[in-house]
């Protein structure tokens, strides 16, 4: 990628912008330190996808598709389901009260 000084960019900006619009990006630097990168507007930088970035950090149980299946069925049938100190009961009115025992 071409690097131009700030002074050169000020003096020849129209030519540099035209070149960048044709797909020739450049960097403007001051005292050898890069300040900005000029690229065509439609050529957005590619997004890096981090596929697998959690590999080995999480696990899905083998019974994931059937976890809590019995409790879910009981809830649909209007029965009470208890988990620890909480109980969940539903009725067909659409309400689902959650209560802790007294």
C-alpha positions as CSV (number, residue, x, y, z in Angstrom):
1,X,0.0,0.0,0.0
2,X,1.3,3.4,-1.0
3,X,2.3,5.8,1.8
4,X,2.3,9.6,1.2
5,X,3.3,12.4,3.5
6,X,0.8,14.8,4.9
7,X,2.3,17.6,2.9
8,X,2.1,15.6,-0.4
9,X,-1.5,14.7,0.4
10,X,-2.4,18.3,0.9
11,X,-0.7,19.3,-2.4
12,X,-2.1,16.5,-4.5
13,X,-5.4,15.4,-2.8
14,X,-7.6,15.2,-5.9
15,X,-5.2,12.8,-7.7
16,X,-4.8,10.7,-4.6
17,X,-8.6,10.5,-4.1
18,X,-9.1,9.5,-7.7
19,X,-6.5,6.7,-7.4
20,X,-8.2,5.5,-4.2
21,X,-11.6,5.5,-5.9
22,X,-10.1,3.2,-8.6
23,X,-9.1,0.7,-5.9
24,X,-5.6,2.0,-5.0
25,X,-5.7,2.6,-1.3
26,X,-3.0,4.7,0.4
27,X,-1.8,5.8,3.8
28,X,-1.2,9.4,4.9
29,X,1.7,9.7,7.3
30,X,3.2,12.5,9.2
31,X,6.9,12.3,10.2
32,X,6.9,8.7,9.1
33,X,3.9,7.8,11.5
34,X,0.8,6.5,9.7
35,X,-2.3,8.8,10.4
36,X,-5.1,7.5,8.2
37,X,-5.8,4.9,5.5
38,X,-7.8,6.0,2.5
39,X,-9.8,3.3,0.8
40,X,-12.7,3.4,-1.7
41,X,-16.1,3.7,0.1
42,X,-17.6,0.6,-1.5
43,X,-14.5,-1.5,-0.6
44,X,-15.3,-1.9,3.1
45,X,-12.7,-3.9,5.0
46,X,-13.7,-7.6,5.2
47,X,-15.2,-8.6,8.5
48,X,-13.2,-11.3,10.2
49,X,-15.5,-14.1,11.4
50,X,-14.3,-15.8,14.5
51,X,-15.8,-19.2,13.8
52,X,-14.8,-21.6,16.5
53,X,-13.5,-19.0,18.9
54,X,-15.2,-20.9,21.8
55,X,-14.0,-24.3,20.7
56,X,-13.2,-26.4,23.8
57,X,-14.7,-23.9,26.2
58,X,-18.3,-25.0,26.1
59,X,-20.0,-28.4,25.7
60,X,-23.5,-29.4,24.8
61,X,-24.9,-32.3,26.7
62,X,-25.8,-35.4,24.6
63,X,-29.4,-35.2,25.9
64,X,-29.7,-31.5,24.9
65,X,-32.7,-32.2,22.7
66,X,-34.6,-34.0,25.5
67,X,-33.5,-32.0,28.5
68,X,-36.3,-31.3,30.9
69,X,-38.7,-33.1,28.5
70,X,-40.8,-34.6,31.4
71,X,-41.1,-31.3,33.1
72,X,-42.1,-29.6,29.9
73,X,-44.8,-32.2,29.2
74,X,-46.1,-31.8,32.8
75,X,-46.3,-28.1,32.4
76,X,-48.3,-28.4,29.2
77,X,-50.6,-30.8,30.9
78,X,-51.2,-28.3,33.7
79,X,-49.3,-30.1,36.4
80,X,-46.9,-28.5,38.9
81,X,-43.2,-28.8,38.4
82,X,-40.7,-28.4,41.3
83,X,-37.1,-27.4,41.0
84,X,-35.3,-27.0,44.2
85,X,-37.1,-24.5,46.4
86,X,-39.2,-23.2,43.4
87,X,-42.4,-24.6,41.9
88,X,-43.9,-23.7,38.6
89,X,-47.5,-24.4,37.8
90,X,-49.5,-23.5,34.7
91,X,-53.1,-23.6,33.8
92,X,-54.8,-23.0,30.4
93,X,-55.5,-19.4,31.2
94,X,-52.1,-18.5,29.9
95,X,-50.7,-17.6,33.3
96,X,-47.5,-19.2,34.6
97,X,-47.1,-18.2,38.3
98,X,-43.7,-18.9,39.8
99,X,-43.7,-19.2,43.6
100,X,-41.3,-20.1,46.4
101,X,-42.6,-22.3,49.2
102,X,-43.5,-20.4,52.4
